[in-house]
Amino acid sequence: MKKSHSQERNGLSVFTRNVLDVVSSIPWGHVMSYSDVATLAGNPRGARQVSRILHSMSRKYGLPWHRVISAQGKISLPPGRGYERQKAMLESEGIYMSSTGKIVLEDGADNRP
C-alpha cells in the first residue's frame, strides 16, 4: 500500500516539515529568500538546508521551488537550463529580472508574502 504524503512527512524532521509548509504557502507572483524560508521554518541559519530540501523534495511534494531566491534578490542557480527554467517560471507569474539578474517588481514594493 502506497503511503500518502502526510504519512511520509511524519518521518521528516520538524524543520523539514516546516520548510515544506512555508514554501507551499508562497503565493503565485511572490518570492521569498532561502534565509526567510529558513527563519519562518524555525532555523534562521538554515538557508543552505532549505536549498538541499528544495533540491531533493520539490518534485515529490509539488513545491513551488522557483519562488525561492537568494537574499540578494536573484536566482541562485548558475546560468544554464535550471536558471532559464526558473526565470521563465517566475516571468510567467509576472516576476521579472533586471539586466543584473535582480528581481524587479513593477510597483517597486517588496512582493514577499
C-alpha positions in Angstrom: 0.0 0.0 0.0 1.4 3.4 -1.0 1.9 6.0 1.8 0.2 9.4 1.5 2.4 12.5 1.6 1.2 13.2 5.1 2.3 9.7 6.2 5.7 10.2 4.5 6.1 13.6 6.2 5.8 12.0 9.6 9.4 10.6 9.2 10.8 14.1 8.4 12.4 16.5 10.9 10.3 19.3 12.2 12.4 21.8 10.3 12.0 19.9 7.0 8.2 19.7 7.5 8.1 23.4 8.3 10.1 24.2 5.2 7.7 22.2 3.1 4.8 24.2 4.6 6.4 27.6 4.2 7.4 27.0 0.6 4.0 25.6 -0.2 2.4 28.8 1.1 4.3 31.2 -1.1 1.6 32.7 -3.3 1.6 32.9 -7.0 3.5 36.0 -8.1 5.5 36.3 -4.9 9.1 35.3 -3.9 10.9 34.6 -0.7 14.6 34.2 0.1 16.1 31.0 1.3 17.0 32.8 4.5 13.4 34.0 5.0 12.1 30.5 4.5 14.6 29.1 7.0 13.7 31.8 9.6 10.0 31.1 9.2 10.7 27.3 9.4 12.4 27.8 12.7 16.1 27.9 11.9 17.4 31.4 10.9 20.8 29.9 10.0 19.3 27.1 7.8 19.3 28.7 4.3 21.6 26.0 2.9 19.4 23.3 4.4 16.4 24.9 2.7 18.3 24.7 -0.6 19.0 21.0 -0.1 15.4 20.3 0.9 14.1 22.0 -2.2 16.6 20.1 -4.4 15.6 16.7 -3.0 11.9 17.2 -2.3 10.3 19.7 -4.7 9.2 17.2 -7.3 7.8 14.7 -4.8 5.8 17.4 -2.9 4.9 19.6 -5.8 6.7 22.6 -4.2 6.9 26.0 -6.0 10.7 25.9 -5.7 11.0 28.6 -8.4 9.6 31.2 -5.9 12.6 30.8 -3.6 15.5 33.2 -4.4 18.8 34.4 -2.9 18.9 37.0 -0.2 20.3 39.4 -2.9 17.1 39.1 -4.8 18.5 36.9 -7.5 18.1 33.4 -8.9 20.7 31.2 -7.1 21.2 28.7 -9.9 24.2 29.1 -12.2 23.4 30.1 -15.8 22.1 27.2 -17.7 18.9 25.2 -18.1 17.9 25.3 -14.5 18.4 29.1 -14.3 16.4 29.6 -17.5 13.6 27.4 -16.3 13.3 29.2 -13.0 13.5 32.6 -14.8 10.7 31.5 -17.2 8.5 30.2 -14.4 8.9 33.5 -12.5 8.2 35.5 -15.6 5.0 33.5 -16.2 3.9 34.8 -12.8 4.8 38.4 -13.6 8.1 38.5 -11.8 11.0 39.8 -14.0 14.8 40.3 -13.7 16.8 43.4 -14.3 19.9 43.3 -16.6 21.9 42.4 -13.5 19.7 39.5 -12.7 17.9 41.0 -9.7 14.2 40.6 -9.3 12.3 43.7 -10.4 8.9 44.5 -9.1 6.6 46.7 -11.2 5.4 48.8 -8.3 8.8 48.8 -6.5 7.3 47.2 -3.5 8.6 44.1 -1.7 6.5 41.2 -3.0 7.3 38.7 -0.3 4.2 37.4 1.4 
